[in-house]
Amino acid sequence: MMKMFWIAAIALGMATPTLAQDYEHCSITPVDQVGFIDSFTAIDDCVAACKSTEGCDSWSFRPHSFDKSMPGQCKLIKGVFKKEETDKSFCGQL
């Protein structure tokens, strides 16, 4: 019984979404933009969209400035021209 409890606890822990603090605060200027989505509220959705979009190797997500429940801006990127630190958005490369 206790073994099943621990298995369930581990599975639940693995299913939790990644927190914004786990991502780098940065912005990417793309060589080419292969998509733009303005309906996501979570960074994980932007990363998943990049993974499922042909040619996407990087992403940049800028959350809504004052209301986290409002959608942000997700850029799906092919090729990084420039990457800069910023407190206003998050970015990453696959």
DSSP file (Angstrom, degrees, kcal/mol; ACC not computed):
  #  RESIDUE AA STRUCTURE BP1 BP2  ACC     N-H-->O    O-->H-N    N-H-->O    O-->H-N    TCO  KAPPA ALPHA  PHI   PSI    X-CA   Y-CA   Z-CA
    1    1 A M     >        0   0    0      0, 0.0     4,-1.7     0, 0.0     3,-0.0   0.000 360.0 360.0 360.0 -45.5    0.0    0.0    0.0
    2    2 A M  H  >  +     0   0    0      1,-0.2     4,-2.0     2,-0.2     5,-0.2   0.863 360.0  56.4 -65.0 -35.4    2.8    2.4    0.9
    3    3 A K  H  > S+     0   0    0      1,-0.2     4,-2.1     2,-0.2    -1,-0.2   0.908 105.9  50.3 -63.2 -41.4    4.6    1.6   -2.3
    4    4 A M  H  > S+     0   0    0      1,-0.2     4,-2.4     2,-0.2    -1,-0.2   0.868 107.3  55.4 -63.9 -36.9    1.6    2.6   -4.3
    5    5 A F  H  X S+     0   0    0     -4,-1.7     4,-2.4     1,-0.2    -1,-0.2   0.931 109.2  45.9 -60.7 -46.6    1.3    5.9   -2.4
    6    6 A W  H  X S+     0   0    0     -4,-2.0     4,-2.4     2,-0.2    -2,-0.2   0.875 111.0  52.1 -67.7 -37.2    4.9    6.8   -3.3
    7    7 A I  H  X S+     0   0    0     -4,-2.1     4,-2.3     2,-0.2    -1,-0.2   0.930 112.1  46.4 -63.0 -44.3    4.5    5.9   -7.0
    8    8 A A  H  X S+     0   0    0     -4,-2.4     4,-2.3     1,-0.2    -2,-0.2   0.899 111.8  51.4 -64.1 -40.7    1.4    8.1   -7.2
    9    9 A A  H  X S+     0   0    0     -4,-2.4     4,-2.0     2,-0.2    -2,-0.2   0.897 111.3  47.2 -64.6 -40.5    3.2   10.9   -5.4
   10   10 A I  H  X S+     0   0    0     -4,-2.4     4,-1.8     2,-0.2    -1,-0.2   0.918 111.3  51.2 -66.4 -43.2    6.1   10.7   -7.8
   11   11 A A  H  X S+     0   0    0     -4,-2.3     4,-1.1     1,-0.2    -2,-0.2   0.904 111.0  48.0 -61.9 -42.1    3.8   10.6  -10.8
   12   12 A L  H  X S+     0   0    0     -4,-2.3     4,-0.6     1,-0.2     3,-0.4   0.893 109.6  53.4 -65.4 -39.4    1.9   13.7   -9.6
   13   13 A G  H >< S+     0   0    0     -4,-2.0     3,-0.5     1,-0.2    -1,-0.2   0.842 108.7  49.3 -63.7 -34.1    5.1   15.5   -9.0
   14   14 A M  H 3< S+     0   0    0     -4,-1.8    -1,-0.2     1,-0.2    -2,-0.2   0.722 105.7  58.5 -77.2 -21.2    6.3   14.9  -12.5
   15   15 A A  H 3< S+     0   0    0     -4,-1.1    -1,-0.2    -3,-0.4    -2,-0.2   0.557  79.1 108.8 -87.1  -8.2    3.0   16.1  -14.0
   16   16 A T  S << S-     0   0    0     -4,-0.6     3,-0.1    -3,-0.5    -3,-0.0  -0.423  76.6-106.9 -71.5 143.8    3.1   19.6  -12.5
   17   17 A P        -     0   0    0      0, 0.0     2,-0.2     0, 0.0    -1,-0.1  -0.307  37.9 -99.0 -67.9 153.2    3.8   22.4  -15.0
   18   18 A T        -     0   0    0      1,-0.1    26,-0.3     2,-0.0     2,-0.2  -0.495  39.3-120.7 -71.6 139.2    7.2   24.1  -15.0
   19   19 A L    >   -     0   0    0     -2,-0.2     3,-2.1     1,-0.1     4,-0.2  -0.499  16.7-118.4 -81.0 151.2    7.3   27.3  -13.2
   20   20 A A  G >  S+     0   0    0      1,-0.3     3,-2.0     2,-0.2    -1,-0.1   0.829 112.8  65.7 -57.1 -33.0    8.3   30.6  -14.9
   21   21 A Q  G 3  S+     0   0    0      1,-0.3    -1,-0.3     4,-0.0     4,-0.1   0.679  90.4  66.1 -66.3 -14.4   11.3   30.9  -12.6
   22   22 A D  G <  S+     0   0    0     -3,-2.1     2,-0.3     2,-0.1    -1,-0.3   0.524  93.6  76.0 -81.7  -5.5   12.7   27.7  -14.2
   23   23 A Y  S <  S-     0   0    0     -3,-2.0     2,-0.3    -4,-0.2    69,-0.1  -0.747  89.8-103.5-107.4 154.6   13.1   29.6  -17.5
   24   24 A E  E     -A   91   0A   0     67,-0.6    67,-1.6    -2,-0.3     2,-1.0  -0.547  27.7-125.9 -75.7 135.3   15.7   32.1  -18.6
   25   25 A H  E     +A   90   0A   0     -2,-0.3    61,-0.9    65,-0.2     2,-0.3  -0.732  65.0 113.4 -80.6 104.1   14.6   35.8  -18.6
   26   26 A C  E     -A   85   0A   0     -2,-1.0     2,-0.4    63,-0.7    59,-0.2  -0.972  55.0-132.6-162.5 171.4   15.6   36.7  -22.2
   27   27 A S  E     -A   84   0A   0     57,-2.6    57,-2.7    -2,-0.3     2,-0.5  -0.997  17.1-147.8-135.9 139.6   14.3   37.8  -25.6
   28   28 A I  E     -A   83   0A   0     -2,-0.4    55,-0.2    55,-0.2    62,-0.0  -0.927   5.0-151.3-112.9 130.8   15.4   36.4  -28.9
   29   29 A T  E     -A   82   0A   0     53,-3.4    52,-2.5    -2,-0.5    53,-1.7  -0.900  33.7-135.9 -92.1 117.3   15.6   38.4  -32.1
   30   30 A P  E     -A   80   0A   0      0, 0.0    50,-0.2     0, 0.0     3,-0.2  -0.361  22.0-149.4 -80.2 152.7   14.9   35.7  -34.8
   31   31 A V  E    S+     0   0A   0     48,-2.8     2,-0.3     1,-0.4    48,-0.2   0.859  98.1   0.3 -72.9 -43.0   16.6   35.1  -38.1
   32   32 A D  E    S-A   78   0A   0     46,-1.1    46,-3.3    47,-0.6     2,-0.6  -0.990  70.9-141.2-146.0 137.8   13.2   33.8  -39.2
   33   33 A Q  E     -A   77   0A   0     -2,-0.3    44,-0.3    44,-0.2     3,-0.1  -0.898  15.3-178.4-102.3 123.1    9.9   33.6  -37.3
   34   34 A V  E     +     0   0A   0     42,-2.2     2,-0.3    -2,-0.6    43,-0.2   0.391  66.2   2.2-102.3   2.3    7.9   30.4  -38.1
   35   35 A G  E     -A   76   0A   0     41,-1.2    41,-2.9    18,-0.0     2,-0.3  -0.923  49.3-158.8-178.5 155.3    4.9   31.2  -35.9
   36   36 A F  E     -A   75   0A   0     -2,-0.3     2,-0.4    39,-0.2    39,-0.2  -0.960  13.3-177.7-145.5 125.8    3.2   33.7  -33.6
   37   37 A I  E     +A   74   0A   0     37,-2.6    37,-2.9    -2,-0.3     3,-0.2  -0.990  12.2 178.8-129.0 127.7    0.5   32.7  -31.0
   38   38 A D        +     0   0    0     -2,-0.4    35,-0.1    35,-0.2    -1,-0.1  -0.055  69.0  75.7-118.3  32.5   -1.2   35.2  -28.8
   39   39 A S        +     0   0    0     32,-0.1     2,-0.3    35,-0.1    -1,-0.1   0.399  67.7 103.1-120.5  -0.2   -3.6   32.9  -27.0
   40   40 A F        -     0   0    0     32,-0.4    32,-3.6    -3,-0.2     3,-0.1  -0.638  39.3-177.8 -88.0 141.5   -1.3   31.1  -24.5
   41   41 A T        +     0   0    0     -2,-0.3     2,-0.4    30,-0.3    -1,-0.1   0.503  69.2  62.4-106.5 -11.1   -1.1   32.0  -20.8
   42   42 A A  S >> S-     0   0    0      1,-0.1     4,-1.1    30,-0.1     3,-0.6  -0.921  71.6-138.7-122.6 142.8    1.7   29.5  -19.9
   43   43 A I  H 3> S+     0   0    0     -2,-0.4     4,-2.3     1,-0.2     3,-0.5   0.878 103.7  64.0 -61.0 -39.4    5.3   29.3  -21.1
   44   44 A D  H 3> S+     0   0    0    -26,-0.3     4,-2.5     1,-0.2    -1,-0.2   0.841  98.6  54.8 -56.4 -34.7    4.9   25.5  -21.3
   45   45 A D  H <> S+     0   0    0     -3,-0.6     4,-2.1     2,-0.2    -1,-0.2   0.884 107.8  49.1 -66.2 -38.1    2.3   25.9  -24.1
   46   46 A C  H  X S+     0   0    0     -4,-1.1     4,-2.0    -3,-0.5    -2,-0.2   0.917 111.8  48.2 -66.3 -44.2    4.8   28.1  -26.1
   47   47 A V  H  X S+     0   0    0     -4,-2.3     4,-2.3     1,-0.2    -2,-0.2   0.925 111.8  49.9 -62.3 -44.7    7.5   25.5  -25.7
   48   48 A A  H  X S+     0   0    0     -4,-2.5     4,-1.5     1,-0.2    -1,-0.2   0.886 108.7  52.9 -62.3 -39.1    5.2   22.7  -26.7
   49   49 A A  H  < S+     0   0    0     -4,-2.1     4,-0.5     1,-0.2    -1,-0.2   0.895 109.1  49.5 -63.4 -39.6    4.1   24.7  -29.8
   50   50 A C  H >< S+     0   0    0     -4,-2.0     3,-1.2     1,-0.2     6,-0.3   0.925 108.5  52.9 -64.4 -44.0    7.7   25.1  -30.8
   51   51 A K  H 3< S+     0   0    0     -4,-2.3    -1,-0.2     1,-0.3    -2,-0.2   0.811 113.9  43.2 -61.3 -29.8    8.4   21.4  -30.4
   52   52 A S  T 3< S+     0   0    0     -4,-1.5     2,-0.5    -5,-0.2    -1,-0.3   0.396  96.5  89.8 -99.4   3.3    5.5   20.5  -32.7
   53   53 A T  S X  S-     0   0    0     -3,-1.2     3,-1.8    -4,-0.5     2,-0.1  -0.890  81.6-119.0-105.1 123.9    6.2   23.2  -35.3
   54   54 A E  T 3  S+     0   0    0     -2,-0.5     3,-0.1     1,-0.3    -2,-0.1  -0.350  97.1  14.1 -60.5 131.9    8.4   22.2  -38.2
   55   55 A G  T 3  S+     0   0    0      1,-0.3     2,-0.4    -2,-0.1    -1,-0.3   0.233  90.3 131.6  88.9 -13.1   11.6   24.4  -38.4
   56   56 A C    <   +     0   0    0     -3,-1.8    -1,-0.3    -6,-0.3    22,-0.2  -0.601  14.7 155.3 -77.2 124.2   11.2   25.8  -34.9
   57   57 A D        +     0   0    0     20,-2.7    37,-2.5    -2,-0.4     2,-0.3   0.431  64.8  27.6-123.0  -5.6   14.4   25.6  -32.9
   58   58 A S  E     -BC  77  93A   0     19,-1.8    19,-2.9    35,-0.3     2,-0.3  -0.962  61.6-162.1-150.8 163.3   13.8   28.5  -30.4
   59   59 A W  E     -BC  76  92A   0     33,-2.4    33,-1.9    -2,-0.3     2,-0.4  -0.974   6.8-159.7-147.6 158.2   10.9   30.3  -28.7
   60   60 A S  E     -BC  75  91A   0     15,-1.8    15,-3.2    -2,-0.3     2,-0.5  -0.984   9.8-168.9-141.7 130.5   10.2   33.6  -26.9
   61   61 A F  E     -BC  74  90A   0     29,-3.3    29,-3.0    -2,-0.4    13,-0.2  -0.980   5.9-171.6-127.5 124.4    7.3   34.1  -24.6
   62   62 A R  E     -B   73   0A   0     11,-2.7    11,-2.5    -2,-0.5    27,-0.2  -0.934  19.8-145.6-114.0 108.2    6.2   37.5  -23.2
   63   63 A P        -     0   0    0      0, 0.0     9,-0.1     0, 0.0     5,-0.1  -0.220  37.7 -78.5 -67.3 162.0    3.5   37.2  -20.6
   64   64 A H        -     0   0    0      6,-0.6     8,-0.1     3,-0.2     6,-0.1  -0.355  47.9-121.3 -56.9 140.6    0.7   39.8  -20.2
   65   65 A S  S    S+     0   0    0      1,-0.2    -1,-0.1    -3,-0.1     3,-0.1   0.782  94.1   2.7 -65.1 -31.6    2.3   42.7  -18.3
   66   66 A F  S    S+     0   0    0      1,-0.2     2,-0.5     0, 0.0    -1,-0.2   0.561 122.3  58.3-133.3 -11.5    0.0   42.8  -15.3
   67   67 A D    >   -     0   0    0      1,-0.1     3,-1.9     4,-0.1    -3,-0.2  -0.906  54.7-167.5-127.8 103.7   -2.6   40.0  -15.5
   68   68 A K  T 3  S+     0   0    0     -2,-0.5    -4,-0.1     1,-0.3    -1,-0.1   0.668  87.3  63.4 -65.8 -16.7   -1.1   36.5  -15.6
   69   69 A S  T 3  S+     0   0    0      2,-0.1    -1,-0.3   -27,-0.0   -27,-0.1   0.608  88.6  86.2 -82.5 -10.6   -4.5   35.0  -16.6
   70   70 A M  S <  S-     0   0    0     -3,-1.9    -6,-0.6     1,-0.1   -31,-0.1  -0.615  93.2 -95.6 -86.4 149.0   -4.5   37.0  -19.8
   71   71 A P        -     0   0    0      0, 0.0   -30,-0.3     0, 0.0     2,-0.1  -0.275  38.6-156.3 -64.4 148.8   -2.8   35.5  -22.9
   72   72 A G        -     0   0    0    -32,-3.6     2,-0.5    -9,-0.1   -32,-0.4  -0.268  26.9 -85.8-106.1-162.9    0.8   36.5  -23.7
   73   73 A Q  E     - B   0  62A   0    -11,-2.5   -11,-2.7    -2,-0.1     2,-0.5  -0.954  34.2-168.2-117.4 123.5    2.8   36.5  -26.9
   74   74 A C  E     -AB  37  61A   0    -37,-2.9   -37,-2.6    -2,-0.5     2,-0.5  -0.946   2.8-165.1-113.1 119.0    4.6   33.4  -28.1
   75   75 A K  E     -AB  36  60A   0    -15,-3.2   -15,-1.8    -2,-0.5     2,-0.6  -0.908   8.3-152.2-104.1 128.8    7.1   33.7  -30.9
   76   76 A L  E     -AB  35  59A   0    -41,-2.9   -42,-2.2    -2,-0.5   -41,-1.2  -0.897  24.7-162.3-100.5 124.3    8.2   30.5  -32.7
   77   77 A I  E     -AB  33  58A   0    -19,-2.9   -20,-2.7    -2,-0.6   -19,-1.8  -0.829  27.0-163.1-121.8 143.0   11.7   31.0  -34.0
   78   78 A K  E    S-A   32   0A   0    -46,-3.3   -46,-1.1    -2,-0.3   -47,-0.2  -0.939  76.9  -0.4-120.9 105.7   14.0   29.5  -36.6
   79   79 A G  E    S-     0   0A   0     -2,-0.5   -48,-2.8   -48,-0.2     2,-0.6   0.499  75.5-113.8  87.4 128.9   17.6   30.7  -36.0
   80   80 A V  E     +A   30   0A   0    -50,-0.2     3,-0.1     1,-0.2    -1,-0.1  -0.851  30.5 173.3 -98.8 116.9   18.7   33.1  -33.3
   81   81 A F  E    S-     0   0A   0    -52,-2.5     2,-0.3    -2,-0.6    -1,-0.2   0.882  74.9  -5.4 -83.2 -45.9   20.1   36.4  -34.6
   82   82 A K  E     -A   29   0A   0    -53,-1.7   -53,-3.4     2,-0.0     2,-0.4  -0.992  58.2-159.3-151.7 143.1   20.5   38.0  -31.2
   83   83 A K  E     +A   28   0A   0     -2,-0.3     2,-0.3   -55,-0.2   -55,-0.2  -0.994  17.7 179.8-126.3 127.7   19.6   37.0  -27.6
   84   84 A E  E     -A   27   0A   0    -57,-2.7   -57,-2.6    -2,-0.4     2,-0.2  -0.937  29.5-112.5-129.5 149.5   19.3   39.6  -24.8
   85   85 A E  E     +A   26   0A   0     -2,-0.3     2,-0.3   -59,-0.2   -59,-0.3  -0.570  44.7 158.3 -75.8 141.6   18.5   39.5  -21.1
   86   86 A T  E     -     0   0A   0    -61,-0.9     3,-0.2     3,-0.3    -2,-0.0  -0.969  44.1-141.8-159.8 150.7   15.2   41.1  -20.1
   87   87 A D  E    S+     0   0A   0     -2,-0.3   -61,-0.1     1,-0.2    -1,-0.0   0.530  96.0  67.6 -88.5  -7.3   12.8   40.9  -17.1
   88   88 A K  E    S+     0   0A   0    -63,-0.1     2,-0.3   -26,-0.1    -1,-0.2   0.648 104.6  20.9 -91.3 -16.2    9.8   41.2  -19.4
   89   89 A S  E     -     0   0A   0     -3,-0.2   -63,-0.7   -27,-0.2     2,-0.3  -0.912  61.5-132.2-147.6 172.6   10.0   37.9  -21.3
   90   90 A F  E     +AC  25  61A   0    -29,-3.0   -29,-3.3    -2,-0.3     2,-0.3  -0.910  24.8 174.4-125.6 152.2   11.3   34.3  -21.3
   91   91 A C  E     +AC  24  60A   0    -67,-1.6   -67,-0.6    -2,-0.3     2,-0.3  -0.968   4.3 169.5-152.1 168.3   13.1   32.4  -24.1
   92   92 A G  E     - C   0  59A   0    -33,-1.9   -33,-2.4    -2,-0.3     2,-0.4  -0.984  25.4-123.5-170.7 167.9   14.8   29.2  -24.8
   93   93 A Q  E       C   0  58A   0     -2,-0.3   -35,-0.3   -35,-0.2   -36,-0.0  -0.957 360.0 360.0-123.9 142.5   16.3   26.9  -27.5
   94   94 A L              0   0    0    -37,-2.5   -36,-0.1    -2,-0.4    -1,-0.1   0.457 360.0 360.0 -79.9 360.0   15.3   23.3  -28.1
